[in-house]
Amino acid sequence: MMSRDASYALLRRRVLDVTGIDIDSYRHQQMERRLRALLDRFKVEDYYTYAKMIERDPEKARELWDFITINVSEFFRNPERWRELREKVVPSLYSGGPLRAWSAGCANGAEPYSLAIVLQEACPGGQYSVLATDIDRKTLERARAGVYEEGDLKNVDWTRMKYFEKMGERYSVSDTVRSRVRFEYHDLLSDEYPSRMDLVVCRNVVIYFTEQAKERVYRGFAAALRPGGVLFLGETETIFNPVSIGLEPVTPFFYRRV
Ligand SMILES: C[S@@+](CC[C@H](N)C(=O)[O-])C[C@H]1O[C@@H](n2cnc3c(N)ncnc32)[C@H](O)[C@@H]1O
């Protein structure tokens, strides 16, 4: 009989093989709750049996994957912050050259397209580019297509509807905006980070990461930013002791690279 630790280690390896994700980088309590729910769902007693199920049928790891890649998003999520970004942050970043922005954990694309709209309005001569990354290839495909339900646009001001085209019941992002966003696969926990970014937006992604993984990711963002560049986080995300990793708080959700 395998010990609980050994069977957990086996499950961790199988999930890593099948999904490329290390479940140890995600918050223990939430992960364990989810794993227990899956054991119940599959009517199996222990991690070992679940690991063996995944070996035989990798699809059995799908729900775990869906949990890790919850893709909920919308345009201009928390509109107040986007106003701050537009009015205070972006003007402070513009230095004459093209502005480089990165939306990390971009889900269905609503975030990087919101970013492109803001930069379209705020960057003289429209000199900017947006890199948008995620680990979920399916959601990246949907993001590239750029077609949304009306509900996704609930925070879009009518003056910004010019960036969308109505297609029956749905809305398609205009070519002007779409052509400025480049979507790529990128795992924040294992891939190399881009560099010389003026702005990094990472919202509602690290919430499930362990404190250790979060610290690694924040250090990675600090290194990805040029001095003076800004990191934009989600409503529930705060960096403790940002100065120790070369960032200084600007307002509660914006941090500037020293
Ligand atoms: C809740 S969505 C956030 C979307 C958007 N940033 C927002 O705030 O509206 C979280 C996204 O993070 C992605 N994600 C989870 N783990 C990741 C990782 N290790 N690297 C990159 N993206 C990850 C998920 O696939 C999902 O699309």
The ligand as an ORCA input file, in Angstrom:
! r2SCAN-3c Opt
* xyz 0 1
  C      -9.820     34.400    -14.085
  S      -8.858     34.499    -15.557
  C      -8.326     36.203    -15.502
  C      -8.546     36.931    -16.806
  C      -8.187     38.400    -16.845
  N      -6.812     38.606    -16.451
  C      -9.135     39.212    -16.002
  O      -8.759     39.635    -14.901
  O     -10.265     39.445    -16.427
  C      -7.366     33.593    -15.103
  C      -6.544     33.158    -16.299
  O      -5.246     32.787    -15.819
  C      -4.791     31.702    -16.604
  N      -3.712     30.996    -15.883
  C      -3.809     30.136    -14.815
  N      -2.591     29.659    -14.481
  C      -1.694     30.245    -15.359
  C      -0.292     30.152    -15.539
  N       0.443     29.349    -14.767
  N       0.293     30.878    -16.538
  C      -0.458     31.683    -17.338
  N      -1.792     31.809    -17.220
  C      -2.417     31.106    -16.243
  C      -6.046     30.865    -16.819
  O      -5.917     29.993    -17.923
  C      -7.111     31.944    -17.017
  O      -7.321     32.224    -18.368
*
